[in-house]
Amino acid sequence: MTHPIKTRREGAILEVTLDRPKANAIDLATSRIMGDVFAEFRDDPELRVAIITGAGDKFFCPGWDLKAAADGDAVDGDYGVGGFGGLQELPNLNKPVIAAVNGIACGGGLELALSADIILAADHATFALPEILSGTVADAASVKLPKRIPYHIAMELLFTGRWFDAEEARGWGIVNHIHPADLLLDKAWEMARLLASGPPLVYAAIKEIVREAEDEKFQDTMNQITGSKFETVKRLYSSEDQLEGAKAFAEKRDPVWKGR
């Protein structure tokens, strides 16, 4: 069996491709590998942006591998350090992740895409949360989706398991941009290069603030920021990069970010 995860590294960008024929479904072993890959991405100071996509042009990911489950994979088994798909529960991931959805993204596959910061979709991509049709719950989506799109739409998608296309996904704000399938990965790399040229310490601060603020009141989060309670913000405010940003502005030139 070929390795289920392919990686490509170019400068500060890591492309991660889920490659499990025929449909890129995720079993326990694959999830653990994905967690290790994304943990290494998180911990590598030279890497700044990741892209997650699926092999082929039909499936991004349909989620949980039901054949593996039938063969003994427990649904509550060990998914690895990052939870299902390596991203959903990976702690302290303070770097941008782009999902390039190249086809069907349903169930845990849609939850995997929702774990990214930016979602690009091929024009033929389709989405669903069909867990309800098999008598189970889309747990991560039940947590995330009502916070990201209108409550009543999220509940409709969770209650019915119906399919929706890329245009509808973009309309609800689930997808950032739609591209022709043959251009999707190029556009993902274009976005990744743009982000890789930006200030990594600011990205880290943004991600920590957004993550920690999700269940807090506005003023409580602001008090933590001004009280230097967030490590990423504390590091940013004492960094060479913050001084470089000010100097570059004053000197009317592009800043050179070093991540320190």
Secondary structure by P-SEA (a helix, b strand, c coil): ccccbbbbbcccbbbbbbcccccccccaaaaaaaaaaaaaaaacccccbbbbbbcccccccccccaaaaaacccccccccccccccccccccccbbbbbbccccccaaaaaaaaaccbbbbcccbbbbcccccccccaaaaaacccccccaaaaaaaaaccccccaaaaaaaccccccccccaaaaaaaaaaaaaaaccaaaaaaaaaaaaaaccccaaaaaaaaaacccaaaaaaaacaaaaaaaaaaaacbbbbbccc
